[in-house]
Amino acid sequence: MAKPMHLERQEAYEWPVAVYLFFGGLGGALMTLSYIFHFFAATTPMIGLTNLSGLVFFALAGAFLVFFDLERPLNAIYSLNNITKSGISWDVVLIALNYVFGILYVLPEFAGYSVLSGVASLLLPYQAVFGAIAAVSGFMFPIVSGGLLAAPASIPLWHTPALPLLYLVTSFSLAVAYLGAIFSPDGALYTTFSGTILALSALTFGISLAYLEHTHNGPIEAKEGMHRMLKTVRFVLLFPVAGIMFPLVLSAYIFFAGASFTWVMPALAIALFLGGFAARNCVVNNGIETYPWPY
């Protein structure tokens, strides 16, 4: 005789987890883009501010990592106990690598300040190496943190390789729009920014369709979680509409029409900010655990 299943709404992961995933992914994407700018004749302020923005967002992510266990915040120290198997441990290591090597990478960019000139000259020969470590760890953060959710088979809505890919692509699309809003690019750089957002938005659309197909053909718990999200007006307006279709259509018009408006990049940054957070928050909140796992 078949054993009855017990379904339970996921309560262990709440909104701070979504904030952690969001800020950590954005910080990692900015660290990677800062290193890319280094090889494409970007200005010193562009490299420095991009890197420092990444460090700030990683700081917010780290703060929420401690906030997860607010009653016992010192437990964050124990996150490194099982570094070979624990996804949280990998996240902590990636944040640490970003901080240490991100700071070492960006200091030579401020050689013009007398107080930093001596340190900057010492670090300059190794800047490319420091930047590579920060960039790789930043790129890996949304993949590893998304994989941390995707790992447990007992929560079918999360158990898909589409999840870390979705977090990776949305992190980079928001990072590009964020930088476009800060630096107000023009000419060829404006076209590059809008074309990159277009490509990443199209990729987000494709991954979202694959994710939807996965849940449609998956266990009933995955369908139930996805249907619950699609019936939530907040999620539909913030992710499919504001987070995918609006950036896709607007960036396509800007790129192919050759138009240029000062409000476009800030508008894209706001839309992608809302959509990226909704994608994480709603997925986290609608995970349904299954006991015992019957598959």
Secondary structure, DSSP 8 states (H G I E B T S, - for coil): -----EEEE--SS-HHHHHHHHHHHHHHHHHHHHHHHHTTT--HHHHHHHHHHHHHHHHHHHHHHHHTTTTSGGGGGGGGTTTTT-HHHHHHHHHHHHHHHHHHHHGGGGTTSHHHHHHHHHHGGGHHHHHHHHHHHHHHHHHHHHHHHHS-TTSTTT-STHHHHHHHHHHHHHHHHHHHHHH---THHHHHHHHHHHHHHHHHHHHHHHHHHHHHTS-HHHHHHHHHHHT-HHHHIIIIIIIIIHHHHHHHHHHHHT---TTHHHHHHHHHHHHHHHHHHHHHHT-EEEES---
